[in-house]
Amino acid sequence: MPKLKTHRGAKKRFHITASGKVKRGHSHARHILTKKTAKRKRKLDQNVLVSAADVAKVKAMLPYA
């Protein structure tokens, strides 16, 4: 069997936790921040889990994670 390639974009965006869950960051937190409220910017800074519907897709892109 040939080795599987890791999706390089997914590697930079997702992390697998020790229990096997998939963490992701938020978008819209890099620029044009002056019009966004402090509360919204704080929420965008927090990592969250990938939704259950997308976990299989992400794990398929990260075969050795």
C-alpha positions in Angstrom: 0.0 0.0 0.0 1.3 3.5 -0.8 1.6 6.1 1.9 -1.3 8.6 2.2 -0.6 12.3 1.8 -1.7 14.7 4.5 -3.8 17.6 3.2 -1.5 20.5 3.8 -4.3 23.1 4.2 -6.0 20.9 6.8 -2.8 20.3 8.7 -2.5 24.1 9.3 -6.1 24.5 10.3 -7.1 21.6 12.4 -5.7 19.8 15.5 -6.6 16.4 16.9 -7.0 16.3 20.7 -5.8 13.4 22.9 -9.3 12.0 23.0 -9.7 12.1 19.2 -11.8 15.2 18.9 -11.0 17.8 16.2 -10.4 21.4 17.1 -10.5 24.4 14.8 -10.1 28.2 15.0 -12.5 30.9 13.9 -12.3 32.9 10.7 -12.8 36.7 10.5 -10.3 37.5 13.2 -7.3 38.7 11.2 -8.1 42.2 9.9 -10.9 44.8 9.7 -11.2 44.5 13.5 -12.2 48.1 14.3 -15.9 47.6 13.4 -16.2 44.4 15.4 -17.2 44.5 19.1 -14.8 43.4 21.8 -17.1 40.6 22.7 -17.1 39.3 19.1 -13.3 39.5 18.9 -12.9 37.6 22.1 -15.3 34.8 20.9 -13.4 34.6 17.6 -10.1 34.1 19.5 -11.4 30.9 21.1 -10.9 27.4 19.6 -14.0 25.2 19.2 -14.7 21.6 18.1 -15.5 20.8 14.6 -19.2 19.8 14.1 -20.0 16.1 14.2 -21.1 16.2 10.5 -17.6 17.3 9.4 -15.3 15.3 11.7 -15.0 12.3 9.3 -14.0 14.6 6.4 -11.3 16.3 8.4 -9.9 13.1 9.8 -9.7 11.7 6.2 -7.5 14.7 5.3 -5.3 14.0 8.3 -4.5 10.3 8.0 -1.6 10.2 10.5 -2.9 12.7 13.1 
